[in-house]
């Protein structure tokens, strides 16, 4: 599991156990994800009708509560979650994307992600 020391510095309120639980939720969601798309300042994750809506809602609620520097938009009608951050939150988005993709890979859902080319550093 990825540890996020930068998340604490960025304002994440999860302790190590809470972080491990949230990572596990993202990995389980990744197994149900139709697509994980990296946006310039966020992630867009879409799910099919079989998504565990309570898991999706819980993950979104925890993220909103622990990481005020992220924006979390959940659209139940579209089975879609969009997580946004400024440049300082990019490492957190990277970790969330890795957790989601790990779940996809474990479920045999393959490379359903879309990573834009990274320009510049930091």
C-alpha positions as CSV (number, residue, x, y, z in Angstrom):
1,X,0.0,0.0,0.0
2,X,1.2,3.5,-0.8
3,X,1.8,5.7,2.2
4,X,1.1,9.3,1.7
5,X,3.3,11.5,3.9
6,X,2.6,14.3,1.6
7,X,-1.1,13.9,2.2
8,X,-0.6,14.8,5.9
9,X,1.3,17.9,4.9
10,X,-1.4,18.7,2.4
11,X,-4.1,18.4,5.1
12,X,-5.2,14.8,5.0
13,X,-6.9,13.9,8.2
14,X,-6.5,10.1,8.0
15,X,-4.2,8.2,10.3
16,X,-2.3,5.2,8.9
17,X,-5.1,2.7,9.6
18,X,-7.7,5.0,8.1
19,X,-5.5,5.5,5.0
20,X,-5.2,1.7,4.6
21,X,-9.0,1.4,4.8
22,X,-9.5,4.1,2.2
23,X,-6.9,2.6,-0.1
24,X,-8.8,-0.8,0.2
25,X,-12.0,1.0,-0.7
26,X,-10.4,2.5,-3.8
27,X,-9.0,-0.9,-4.8
28,X,-12.4,-2.5,-4.4
29,X,-14.0,0.3,-6.5
30,X,-11.2,-0.1,-9.1
31,X,-12.4,-3.7,-9.6
32,X,-15.8,-2.4,-10.5
33,X,-14.6,0.6,-12.6
34,X,-15.4,0.8,-16.3
35,X,-12.8,3.6,-16.8
36,X,-10.3,5.6,-14.8
37,X,-9.4,8.8,-16.6
38,X,-6.8,11.3,-15.5
39,X,-7.8,14.9,-16.1
40,X,-5.5,17.9,-16.0
41,X,-6.5,18.6,-12.4
42,X,-8.2,15.4,-11.3
43,X,-9.6,11.9,-11.9
44,X,-12.8,10.8,-13.5
45,X,-14.0,7.3,-12.7
46,X,-17.0,5.8,-14.3
47,X,-18.8,2.6,-13.2
48,X,-21.4,0.3,-14.6
49,X,-24.8,-0.5,-13.1
50,X,-23.3,-3.2,-10.8
51,X,-21.2,-0.8,-8.8
52,X,-21.6,-1.1,-5.0
53,X,-23.2,2.3,-4.5
54,X,-22.8,2.2,-0.7
55,X,-19.1,1.6,-1.1
56,X,-18.9,4.4,-3.6
57,X,-20.8,6.8,-1.3
58,X,-18.7,5.8,1.7
59,X,-15.4,6.4,-0.2
60,X,-16.6,9.8,-1.4
61,X,-17.7,10.8,2.1
62,X,-14.4,9.7,3.7
63,X,-12.5,11.6,1.0
64,X,-14.5,14.8,1.5
65,X,-14.1,14.5,5.3
66,X,-10.4,13.8,5.4
67,X,-9.0,15.8,2.5
68,X,-10.5,19.2,2.3
69,X,-8.0,20.2,-0.4
70,X,-9.8,17.8,-2.8
71,X,-13.1,18.3,-4.5
72,X,-15.2,15.2,-4.7
73,X,-18.3,15.2,-7.0
74,X,-20.4,12.0,-6.9
75,X,-23.1,11.5,-9.5
76,X,-25.1,8.4,-8.5
77,X,-27.4,8.7,-11.6
78,X,-24.4,8.4,-13.9
79,X,-22.3,6.1,-11.6
80,X,-19.5,8.6,-11.8
81,X,-17.1,10.2,-9.4
82,X,-14.8,13.1,-10.2
83,X,-12.0,14.0,-7.7
84,X,-10.2,17.2,-8.3
85,X,-7.1,18.9,-6.8
86,X,-4.7,21.7,-7.5
87,X,-1.1,21.0,-8.2
88,X,-0.2,20.4,-4.6
89,X,-2.8,17.6,-4.4
90,X,-1.4,15.9,-7.5
91,X,0.5,13.3,-5.5
92,X,-2.7,12.3,-3.7
93,X,-4.5,11.9,-7.1
94,X,-1.6,9.8,-8.3
95,X,-2.0,7.4,-5.3
96,X,-5.8,7.2,-5.7
97,X,-5.2,6.4,-9.4
98,X,-2.7,3.7,-8.5
99,X,-5.2,2.1,-6.0
100,X,-8.0,2.2,-8.5
101,X,-5.8,0.7,-11.2
102,X,-4.6,-2.0,-8.8
103,X,-8.2,-3.0,-8.3
104,X,-8.8,-3.1,-12.0
105,X,-5.8,-5.3,-12.6
106,X,-6.7,-7.7,-9.8
107,X,-10.2,-8.0,-11.3
108,X,-8.7,-8.6,-14.8
109,X,-10.2,-5.4,-16.1
110,X,-7.0,-4.4,-17.7
111,X,-5.6,-1.0,-18.6
112,X,-8.8,1.0,-18.5
113,X,-7.0,4.2,-17.5
114,X,-6.1,7.2,-19.5
115,X,-3.0,9.0,-18.4
116,X,-2.1,12.3,-20.2
117,X,1.5,13.1,-20.8
118,X,3.1,14.8,-17.9
119,X,4.5,18.2,-18.8
120,X,7.1,19.9,-16.7
121,X,7.9,19.0,-13.1
122,X,6.5,19.5,-9.6
